[in-house]
Amino acid sequence: MTLPVVYRRRVQHDLAGAFDWHELQRPQLGEEFLAAVQSTLRAIEQYPEMFAAVHGEVRRAIVSRFPFAVFYVVESRRIVVLRVLHTARNPALWPIPRRPAR
């Protein structure tokens, strides 16, 4: 059984900024980036415990081909994607999960 995946609002902003940057580097690179992130999200959905916890309950899944990571938490009824960040970002900027909804 897979858990539903929900996204914090900030994730859309992260993806849009990264997409735009990659498209400026080379046409279609932004699409390749989004496809790689989508592949990582499918892996998280299928095997949420597979990736390492890096800060308390926050887990990090590295995106293949791109220096980005998906940060998420596994709750009892869902997976919450917190951010999608470049791996060179300062770890102090990594997300801290809110308390799970009851």
C-alpha positions as CSV (number, residue, x, y, z in Angstrom):
1,M,0.0,0.0,0.0
2,T,1.4,3.4,-0.9
3,L,0.7,6.5,1.0
4,P,-0.7,9.6,-0.6
5,V,1.9,12.4,-1.3
6,V,1.1,16.0,-0.4
7,Y,3.3,19.0,-1.2
8,R,4.0,22.1,0.7
9,R,3.3,25.3,-1.2
10,R,7.0,26.1,-1.3
11,V,7.7,23.0,-3.5
12,Q,6.0,24.6,-6.5
13,H,8.2,27.7,-6.1
14,D,11.3,25.5,-5.8
15,L,10.5,23.6,-8.9
16,A,9.5,26.7,-11.0
17,G,12.8,28.4,-10.1
18,A,14.9,25.4,-10.9
19,F,13.0,24.7,-14.1
20,D,13.6,28.3,-15.3
21,W,17.3,28.2,-14.5
22,H,17.8,24.9,-16.3
23,E,15.9,26.2,-19.4
24,L,18.2,29.2,-19.5
25,Q,21.2,26.8,-19.6
26,R,19.8,24.7,-22.5
27,P,16.3,24.3,-24.1
28,Q,14.5,21.2,-22.8
29,L,16.9,20.8,-19.8
30,G,14.1,22.1,-17.6
31,E,11.9,19.3,-18.8
32,E,14.6,16.8,-18.2
33,F,15.0,18.2,-14.6
34,L,11.3,17.9,-13.9
35,A,11.2,14.3,-15.3
36,A,14.1,13.4,-12.9
37,V,12.3,14.9,-10.0
38,Q,9.1,13.0,-10.9
39,S,11.1,9.8,-11.0
40,T,12.4,10.6,-7.5
41,L,8.9,11.3,-6.2
42,R,7.7,8.0,-7.6
43,A,10.5,6.2,-5.7
44,I,9.6,8.1,-2.5
45,E,5.9,7.1,-3.0
46,Q,6.8,3.4,-3.5
47,Y,9.5,3.2,-0.8
48,P,9.2,6.1,1.6
49,E,11.5,4.6,4.2
50,M,14.3,3.9,1.7
51,F,16.0,7.3,1.9
52,A,18.1,8.5,4.8
53,A,16.8,10.7,7.6
54,V,19.0,13.8,7.6
55,H,17.4,16.0,10.2
56,G,15.1,14.4,12.8
57,E,12.3,12.8,10.8
58,V,13.2,14.8,7.6
59,R,14.4,12.5,4.8
60,R,16.4,13.4,1.7
61,A,16.2,11.7,-1.7
62,I,18.8,12.8,-4.2
63,V,17.5,13.5,-7.7
64,S,19.5,11.6,-10.4
65,R,21.5,13.6,-13.0
66,F,20.9,16.8,-11.1
67,P,22.4,18.2,-7.9
68,F,19.0,18.5,-6.2
69,A,17.3,16.7,-3.3
70,V,13.7,16.2,-2.3
71,F,13.1,16.7,1.4
72,Y,10.1,15.0,2.9
73,V,8.6,13.4,6.0
74,V,6.7,10.2,6.4
75,E,3.6,10.6,8.5
76,S,1.1,7.8,9.5
77,R,-1.3,8.5,6.7
78,R,0.7,10.5,4.1
79,I,4.1,11.6,2.8
80,V,4.7,15.4,3.0
81,V,7.2,16.8,0.5
82,L,8.7,19.9,2.2
83,R,11.2,21.3,-0.4
84,V,13.2,20.5,-3.5
85,L,16.6,22.2,-3.1
86,H,20.0,22.4,-4.7
87,T,22.4,20.2,-2.7
88,A,24.8,23.1,-2.4
89,R,22.3,25.1,-0.3
90,N,23.3,25.8,3.2
91,P,21.9,23.0,5.5
92,A,20.6,25.7,7.8
93,L,18.0,26.4,5.1
94,W,16.8,22.8,5.0
95,P,13.1,22.5,6.0
96,I,11.9,21.7,9.5
97,P,8.6,19.8,9.5
98,R,5.5,21.1,11.2
99,R,3.6,18.9,13.6
100,P,1.5,16.3,11.8
101,A,-2.2,17.1,11.3
102,R,-4.5,15.1,13.6
